[in-house]
């Protein structure tokens, strides 16, 4: 992977890292929203809220530095987190596809975060402003 990255010019590499850093930060926001909603797993509503939050709320310098560091660690392979191997039962996967096909004609409203902490309130405001 590093050989492929060496072929990119510096501007393209920085842009790619910045996009991944934004996605990493949105994922962290989604996790916080899910935790504050007392959910065991991150759901699609949490992910949408996290993405909208990150789209509409500029990152602070410390957030940029942290996210860029995480992306640099992933690219160089220095990540201290162990990769978990996820196995998905094919029956569960088929059921999810059936549900998706059935509900593709209907519009689903994204649920608001329910917590009153700063992040969840900002996520609600961003979502209302975005739509």
Z-matrix of the N, CA and C atoms (Angstrom, degrees):
N
C 1 1.441
C 2 1.524 1 110.36
N 3 1.306 2 117.13 1 -36.18
C 4 1.453 3 119.48 2 179.95
C 5 1.525 4 111.53 3 -64.76
N 6 1.354 5 117.95 4 -32.50
C 7 1.468 6 120.50 5 177.81
C 8 1.520 7 110.41 6 -63.56
N 9 1.337 8 115.83 7 -40.79
C 10 1.455 9 119.67 8 178.36
C 11 1.519 10 110.51 9 -65.44
N 12 1.324 11 116.94 10 -38.14
C 13 1.459 12 120.43 11 179.13
C 14 1.519 13 111.31 12 -68.67
N 15 1.310 14 118.34 13 -31.49
C 16 1.461 15 121.26 14 178.53
C 17 1.523 16 111.51 15 -66.76
N 18 1.344 17 117.50 16 -25.33
C 19 1.451 18 121.52 17 179.38
C 20 1.536 19 112.31 18 -74.43
N 21 1.333 20 116.65 19 -20.40
C 22 1.458 21 120.22 20 179.74
C 23 1.518 22 110.19 21 -78.47
N 24 1.320 23 115.78 22 146.32
C 25 1.457 24 117.05 23 174.56
C 26 1.532 25 108.80 24 -75.68
N 27 1.295 26 116.78 25 165.41
C 28 1.470 27 122.16 26 -172.60
C 29 1.525 28 112.47 27 -61.44
N 30 1.323 29 117.77 28 -38.71
C 31 1.464 30 121.12 29 -179.78
C 32 1.524 31 110.99 30 -65.74
N 33 1.313 32 117.40 31 -44.59
C 34 1.462 33 121.25 32 179.30
C 35 1.523 34 111.07 33 -63.49
N 36 1.311 35 116.66 34 -40.65
C 37 1.458 36 120.84 35 179.23
C 38 1.523 37 110.80 36 -64.82
N 39 1.330 38 117.36 37 -43.30
C 40 1.458 39 120.50 38 178.75
C 41 1.519 40 110.88 39 -63.39
N 42 1.332 41 117.01 40 -42.48
C 43 1.465 42 121.12 41 179.01
C 44 1.526 43 110.47 42 -62.25
N 45 1.314 44 117.09 43 -43.24
C 46 1.459 45 121.72 44 178.91
C 47 1.530 46 110.33 45 -62.81
N 48 1.324 47 116.86 46 -43.91
C 49 1.466 48 120.66 47 178.52
C 50 1.529 49 110.78 48 -63.19
N 51 1.329 50 117.06 49 -40.67
C 52 1.470 51 120.97 50 -179.73
C 53 1.531 52 110.73 51 -63.69
N 54 1.328 53 116.96 52 -41.08
C 55 1.475 54 120.52 53 177.70
C 56 1.520 55 110.87 54 -63.80
N 57 1.319 56 117.10 55 -44.92
C 58 1.464 57 120.64 56 178.63
C 59 1.526 58 111.09 57 -65.40
N 60 1.321 59 117.25 58 -36.24
C 61 1.466 60 120.59 59 178.90
C 62 1.531 61 110.28 60 -65.51
N 63 1.331 62 116.65 61 -38.86
C 64 1.470 63 120.43 62 175.93
C 65 1.530 64 110.67 63 -62.56
N 66 1.321 65 116.58 64 -43.57
C 67 1.463 66 120.71 65 179.29
C 68 1.528 67 110.90 66 -65.46
N 69 1.325 68 117.17 67 -39.42
C 70 1.462 69 120.93 68 179.29
C 71 1.523 70 109.63 69 -64.30
N 72 1.314 71 116.98 70 -41.96
C 73 1.456 72 121.26 71 179.24
C 74 1.529 73 110.90 72 -66.24
N 75 1.335 74 117.30 73 -41.51
C 76 1.469 75 121.18 74 177.68
C 77 1.526 76 110.34 75 -62.15
N 78 1.323 77 117.12 76 -36.18
C 79 1.464 78 121.33 77 177.95
C 80 1.522 79 110.48 78 -65.11
N 81 1.328 80 116.77 79 -41.82
C 82 1.465 81 120.39 80 178.02
C 83 1.524 82 110.96 81 -63.73
N 84 1.325 83 117.44 82 -41.05
C 85 1.465 84 121.73 83 177.40
C 86 1.526 85 109.26 84 -62.89
N 87 1.322 86 117.61 85 -42.02
C 88 1.471 87 121.97 86 178.62
C 89 1.525 88 111.25 87 -60.88
N 90 1.324 89 116.39 88 -40.94
C 91 1.468 90 120.49 89 177.79
C 92 1.526 91 111.00 90 -63.09
N 93 1.325 92 116.88 91 -42.22
C 94 1.470 93 121.09 92 179.45
C 95 1.521 94 110.25 93 -63.25
N 96 1.326 95 116.94 94 -44.65
C 97 1.460 96 121.03 95 179.59
C 98 1.526 97 110.40 96 -61.52
N 99 1.326 98 117.39 97 -42.09
C 100 1.468 99 120.63 98 178.93
C 101 1.529 100 110.99 99 -64.59
N 102 1.334 101 116.88 100 -43.63
C 103 1.468 102 120.45 101 178.79
C 104 1.521 103 111.17 102 -61.58
N 105 1.319 104 117.15 103 -41.33
C 106 1.463 105 121.00 104 -178.20
C 107 1.523 106 111.42 105 -72.96
N 108 1.314 107 117.99 106 -16.14
C 109 1.463 108 122.05 107 175.76
C 110 1.524 109 111.21 108 -93.91
N 111 1.334 110 116.07 109 8.02
C 112 1.475 111 122.78 110 179.65
C 113 1.527 112 112.34 111 57.94
N 114 1.319 113 115.75 112 41.61
C 115 1.467 114 121.32 113 177.25
C 116 1.518 115 108.78 114 -103.14
N 117 1.317 116 115.19 115 148.45
C 118 1.458 117 119.47 116 178.24
C 119 1.523 118 111.51 117 -77.40
N 120 1.310 119 117.43 118 -36.71
C 121 1.460 120 122.60 119 -178.26
C 122 1.519 121 110.21 120 -123.35
N 123 1.316 122 115.04 121 159.40
C 124 1.457 123 121.01 122 174.70
C 125 1.521 124 107.73 123 -78.05
N 126 1.319 125 116.05 124 127.69
C 127 1.461 126 121.47 125 -179.61
C 128 1.523 127 109.94 126 -105.32
N 129 1.318 128 115.34 127 171.18
C 130 1.465 129 119.90 128 -176.03
C 131 1.526 130 112.28 129 -60.86
N 132 1.343 131 118.37 130 -35.10
C 133 1.458 132 120.54 131 177.74
C 134 1.530 133 111.08 132 -62.77
N 135 1.326 134 116.16 133 -37.81
C 136 1.460 135 120.70 134 178.92
C 137 1.526 136 110.64 135 -66.65
N 138 1.325 137 116.09 136 -40.38
C 139 1.468 138 120.59 137 179.94
C 140 1.524 139 110.53 138 -65.22
N 141 1.336 140 116.62 139 -44.48
C 142 1.467 141 120.10 140 178.71
C 143 1.524 142 110.20 141 -62.00
N 144 1.331 143 116.83 142 -43.66
C 145 1.464 144 120.34 143 178.96
C 146 1.527 145 111.08 144 -62.44
N 147 1.333 146 116.99 145 -41.11
C 148 1.459 147 120.85 146 178.53
C 149 1.513 148 112.46 147 -64.70
N 150 1.328 149 116.57 148 -40.89
C 151 1.465 150 120.22 149 179.06
C 152 1.523 151 111.71 150 -66.40
N 153 1.339 152 116.54 151 -43.05
C 154 1.466 153 120.10 152 178.89
C 155 1.532 154 109.83 153 -65.35
N 156 1.336 155 116.46 154 -42.05
C 157 1.467 156 120.89 155 177.71
C 158 1.522 157 110.14 156 -56.59
N 159 1.321 158 117.15 157 -49.86
C 160 1.457 159 120.93 158 -176.75
C 161 1.517 160 111.20 159 -68.01
N 162 1.328 161 117.31 160 -32.21
C 163 1.461 162 121.34 161 178.60
C 164 1.528 163 111.16 162 -66.40
N 165 1.333 164 115.89 163 -38.82
C 166 1.459 165 119.93 164 -172.04
C 167 1.532 166 114.22 165 -100.95
N 168 1.322 167 117.64 166 -10.00
C 169 1.460 168 120.32 167 -179.10
C 170 1.524 169 108.80 168 -116.42
N 171 1.329 170 117.64 169 115.65
C 172 1.465 171 119.49 170 179.81
C 173 1.528 172 111.24 171 -62.39
N 174 1.315 173 115.53 172 145.13
C 175 1.455 174 120.80 173 177.80
C 176 1.525 175 109.48 174 -77.17
N 177 1.328 176 115.52 175 142.17
C 178 1.461 177 120.31 176 173.51
C 179 1.523 178 108.20 177 -78.23
N 180 1.332 179 116.56 178 163.80
C 181 1.461 180 121.20 179 -178.30
C 182 1.521 181 111.93 180 -56.03
N 183 1.326 182 116.38 181 -40.59
C 184 1.469 183 119.48 182 -179.27
C 185 1.533 184 111.22 183 -66.04
N 186 1.332 185 116.70 184 -37.01
C 187 1.470 186 120.04 185 178.08
C 188 1.527 187 110.76 186 -67.40
N 189 1.326 188 116.24 187 -41.37
C 190 1.466 189 120.41 188 179.06
C 191 1.522 190 109.79 189 -61.83
N 192 1.328 191 115.88 190 -47.06
C 193 1.465 192 120.74 191 -179.01
C 194 1.523 193 110.96 192 -60.51
N 195 1.344 194 116.86 193 -45.32
C 196 1.460 195 120.86 194 -179.22
C 197 1.537 196 110.90 195 -64.23
N 198 1.328 197 116.41 196 -48.17
C 199 1.469 198 120.26 197 -178.27
C 200 1.525 199 112.01 198 -64.77
N 201 1.330 200 116.93 199 -41.39
C 202 1.465 201 119.83 200 178.11
C 203 1.526 202 110.28 201 -65.24
N 204 1.334 203 116.90 202 -35.78
C 205 1.466 204 120.70 203 176.92
C 206 1.521 205 111.52 204 -64.42
N 207 1.324 206 116.21 205 -41.45
C 208 1.470 207 120.12 206 178.16
C 209 1.523 208 109.99 207 -62.51
N 210 1.325 209 116.73 208 -44.65
C 211 1.474 210 120.84 209 -179.33
C 212 1.525 211 110.09 210 -65.74
N 213 1.325 212 118.16 211 -41.71
C 214 1.471 213 120.74 212 177.38
C 215 1.529 214 110.49 213 -60.44
N 216 1.345 215 116.11 214 -41.42
C 217 1.468 216 120.04 215 178.44
C 218 1.528 217 111.27 216 -63.38
N 219 1.324 218 116.60 217 -39.61
C 220 1.463 219 120.18 218 179.27
C 221 1.524 220 110.41 219 -66.03
N 222 1.330 221 116.32 220 -44.05
C 223 1.462 222 120.36 221 -178.19
C 224 1.524 223 111.52 222 -65.44
N 225 1.333 224 116.23 223 -42.59
C 226 1.465 225 118.76 224 -178.37
C 227 1.519 226 112.78 225 -83.14
N 228 1.330 227 117.18 226 -9.38
C 229 1.462 228 120.38 227 178.23
C 230 1.509 229 113.14 228 82.36
N 231 1.343 230 117.73 229 17.37
C 232 1.461 231 121.63 230 -179.10
C 233 1.519 232 112.52 231 -93.30
N 234 1.311 233 117.55 232 12.59
C 235 1.459 234 120.76 233 -176.71
C 236 1.520 235 110.41 234 -62.77
N 237 1.329 236 116.42 235 130.23
C 238 1.460 237 120.57 236 -179.48
C 239 1.525 238 111.59 237 -82.22
N 240 1.331 239 116.57 238 -16.27
C 241 1.459 240 119.69 239 178.88
C 242 1.522 241 109.10 240 -76.88
N 243 1.313 242 115.14 241 137.51
C 244 1.454 243 119.50 242 177.44
C 245 1.515 244 108.84 243 -82.15
N 246 1.318 245 115.79 244 137.11
C 247 1.449 246 119.54 245 177.12
C 248 1.519 247 108.98 246 -74.62
N 249 1.329 248 114.67 247 130.07
C 250 1.446 249 119.38 248 178.89
C 251 1.525 250 108.74 249 -95.89
N 252 1.314 251 114.81 250 136.52
C 253 1.445 252 119.71 251 178.15
C 254 1.516 253 108.24 252 -88.77
N 255 1.310 254 115.96 253 122.22
C 256 1.453 255 120.80 254 -176.90
C 257 1.519 256 108.63 255 -103.67
N 258 1.328 257 115.05 256 127.06
C 259 1.457 258 119.69 257 175.40
C 260 1.516 259 108.01 258 -110.10
N 261 1.311 260 115.60 259 132.40
C 262 1.451 261 121.18 260 -179.02
C 263 1.516 262 108.36 261 -115.60
N 264 1.311 263 115.25 262 130.73
C 265 1.445 264 120.50 263 177.02
C 266 1.529 265 108.28 264 -69.10
N 267 1.306 266 118.13 265 132.67
C 268 1.463 267 121.09 266 -176.32
C 269 1.518 268 111.92 267 -65.34
N 270 1.324 269 117.64 268 -30.33
C 271 1.459 270 119.53 269 177.74
C 272 1.521 271 110.44 270 -65.68
N 273 1.342 272 117.32 271 -41.90
C 274 1.450 273 120.92 272 177.31
C 275 1.518 274 110.39 273 -62.23
N 276 1.313 275 116.38 274 -40.65
C 277 1.455 276 121.25 275 179.92
C 278 1.524 277 110.83 276 -63.79
N 279 1.339 278 117.29 277 -42.14
C 280 1.459 279 121.60 278 178.34
C 281 1.522 280 111.00 279 -64.08
N 282 1.352 281 117.22 280 -39.97
C 283 1.448 282 120.65 281 178.74
C 284 1.516 283 110.72 282 -63.74
N 285 1.337 284 117.36 283 -41.12
C 286 1.454 285 120.89 284 179.04
C 287 1.522 286 110.63 285 -63.56
N 288 1.333 287 117.57 286 -39.55
C 289 1.456 288 120.93 287 178.09
C 290 1.520 289 110.77 288 -64.67
N 291 1.336 290 117.84 289 -39.45
C 292 1.457 291 121.32 290 178.70
C 293 1.523 292 110.66 291 -63.46
N 294 1.319 293 116.71 292 -43.14
C 295 1.461 294 121.10 293 179.64
C 296 1.523 295 109.51 294 -64.11
N 297 1.315 296 117.32 295 -41.95
C 298 1.456 297 121.58 296 -179.58
C 299 1.523 298 110.56 297 -63.85
N 300 1.314 299 117.06 298 -43.05
C 301 1.460 300 120.34 299 179.91
C 302 1.515 301 111.54 300 -64.69
N 303 1.328 302 117.25 301 -38.70
C 304 1.450 303 120.61 302 -179.36
C 305 1.518 304 111.62 303 -69.34
N 306 1.302 305 117.46 304 -39.46
C 307 1.454 306 121.00 305 -173.75
C 308 1.527 307 113.46 306 -92.80
N 309 1.309 308 118.65 307 5.54
C 310 1.463 309 120.24 308 -177.65
C 311 1.526 310 112.38 309 -69.57
N 312 1.324 311 117.91 310 -20.60
C 313 1.458 312 121.12 311 179.77
C 314 1.524 313 112.59 312 -84.86
N 315 1.319 314 117.64 313 -18.51
C 316 1.456 315 121.10 314 -177.92
C 317 1.520 316 110.25 315 -101.08
N 318 1.323 317 114.49 316 152.60
C 319 1.457 318 120.32 317 178.02
C 320 1.515 319 107.68 318 -97.33
N 321 1.318 320 115.89 319 128.37
C 322 1.460 321 121.96 320 -179.43
C 323 1.516 322 108.73 321 -103.29
N 324 1.321 323 116.46 322 131.36
C 325 1.456 324 119.97 323 176.29
C 326 1.515 325 109.22 324 -81.41
N 327 1.314 326 116.23 325 136.56
C 328 1.450 327 122.17 326 178.70
C 329 1.530 328 107.95 327 -79.83
N 330 1.329 329 116.42 328 131.09
C 331 1.461 330 121.08 329 -179.68
C 332 1.527 331 109.81 330 -74.77
N 333 1.324 332 115.07 331 142.61
C 334 1.456 333 121.39 332 177.23
C 335 1.530 334 110.19 333 -77.41
N 336 1.329 335 117.47 334 149.62
C 337 1.470 336 119.34 335 169.56
C 338 1.532 337 109.04 336 -63.29
N 339 1.319 338 117.39 337 143.31
C 340 1.460 339 120.01 338 -173.77
C 341 1.527 340 114.07 339 -99.68
N 342 1.301 341 117.57 340 -15.86
C 343 1.457 342 122.39 341 -176.80
C 344 1.536 343 110.02 342 -72.81
N 345 1.327 344 116.45 343 156.50
C 346 1.463 345 120.57 344 178.40
C 347 1.524 346 112.83 345 -106.31
N 348 1.338 347 117.21 346 19.77
C 349 1.464 348 119.40 347 175.52
C 350 1.533 349 108.32 348 -72.79
N 351 1.320 350 116.27 349 170.23
C 352 1.462 351 121.60 350 -175.90
C 353 1.534 352 112.30 351 -59.95
N 354 1.327 353 117.19 352 -43.31
C 355 1.465 354 120.98 353 -177.47
C 356 1.528 355 110.86 354 -67.42
N 357 1.324 356 117.21 355 -46.52
C 358 1.464 357 120.27 356 -178.38
C 359 1.530 358 111.74 357 -66.71
N 360 1.339 359 116.66 358 -39.81
C 361 1.465 360 119.09 359 177.16
C 362 1.525 361 110.28 360 -64.11
N 363 1.329 362 116.64 361 -43.22
C 364 1.466 363 120.13 362 179.09
C 365 1.530 364 110.44 363 -64.13
N 366 1.328 365 117.02 364 -37.49
C 367 1.465 366 120.67 365 177.58
C 368 1.525 367 111.07 366 -62.84
N 369 1.338 368 117.36 367 -40.63
C 370 1.475 369 121.19 368 177.32
C 371 1.527 370 110.26 369 -63.21
N 372 1.322 371 116.33 370 -46.06
C 373 1.458 372 120.77 371 -179.15
C 374 1.535 373 110.67 372 -63.01
N 375 1.328 374 116.46 373 -43.60
C 376 1.468 375 120.79 374 179.48
C 377 1.522 376 110.59 375 -62.71
N 378 1.321 377 116.87 376 -42.23
C 379 1.460 378 120.38 377 -178.59
C 380 1.523 379 110.36 378 -65.33
N 381 1.328 380 117.40 379 -44.03
C 382 1.465 381 120.72 380 178.67
C 383 1.521 382 111.17 381 -64.59
N 384 1.328 383 117.13 382 -37.64
C 385 1.469 384 120.98 383 179.63
C 386 1.524 385 111.37 384 -73.08
N 387 1.327 386 116.70 385 -31.88
C 388 1.464 387 121.26 386 -177.36
C 389 1.520 388 111.29 387 -70.83
N 390 1.311 389 115.24 388 -40.37
C 391 1.468 390 119.76 389 -176.59
C 392 1.483 391 108.67 390 -81.57
